[in-house]
């Protein structure tokens, strides 16, 4: 799923997406919620640190408060 408009990507979509990605902000909260709504339950953060893991927990706590 891309983080700009939350559409699932095919291999053919990746080159155009990479160009768009350079020019647009990352909408992670919107993307995380869309992935969750699509049934995704496991995430693997690649790279140094665990910033997205912490951000995902914050998003979940905010979503629970709004219920």
Secondary structure, DSSP 8 states (H G I E B T S, - for coil): --TTT-----GGGHHHHHHHHHHS---HHHHHHHHHHTT-------SSS-HHHHHHHHHHHHHHHT-
